[in-house]
Amino acid sequence: MKKTSVKQKLSKLEDFQNPRIELEQYSTPPELAADIVYTCYMQGHKNVADLGTGTGILAIGASILGMNVTAVEIDAKALETARRNAEKAGADLDFVQKDVTTFEGVETDNGLGPSRNSDGFRRFDAVVMNPPFNIQSSEGLKFWRKAFEIGDNVYGLAGKGFGTRLKRLCEEHNHELIAREAYKIGLPASYEFHTEESRSTPVDLYITRRKK
């Protein structure tokens, strides 16, 4: 499937109805989501986790490209929307309602060997995510720490200025930063206190991998 086809499918998905400010729930634009999952797909990753899936746009994009996807989300209403979106897109994936800090991957007893981590849980080939951008809070950083724990590769969005902190996190978790791509996304006025219909916000897609 071409990336343009992925974008078209993702553009038809249902958005947040009542986004929760405390979870920093913002939509990932379809074009950006398609870029992320297609880059992941082109690297040959098969087993993927989406941390904080929200309405499921990244998880669904990865699934329709043929990846095995586990989507993790704490908010029950967002998960309802994600499940509807998956059904609409014809995507087959697993949804897990959990805080990312308590998600430990997938238990395995099938001889996967090196892909099993020290706690007996399988690591994922890749983690894709659009976590909270409040990088100075534990709410944002916990996504990155969990992604490094369970993912051999990480494709994550962050606000500008996160690069220095990310490099330190990589060092702490045996990952290395291999790419950064700059984007600008138009965030709609999702909350009542927003006074503009939309605003252009610079973000970076960071790609890391576990050191061998």
Secondary structure, 3 states (H helix, E strand, C coil): CCHHHHHHHHCCCCCCCCCCHHHCCCCCCHHHHHHHHHHHHHCCCCEEEEECCCCCHHHHHHHHCCCEEEEEECCHHHHHHHHHHHHHHCCCCEEEECCHHHCCCEECCCCCHHHECCCCEECECEEEECCCCCCCCHHHHHHHHHHHHHECEEEEEEECCCHHHHHHHHHHCCEEEEEEEEEEEEEECCCCCCCCCEEEEEEEEEEEEECC
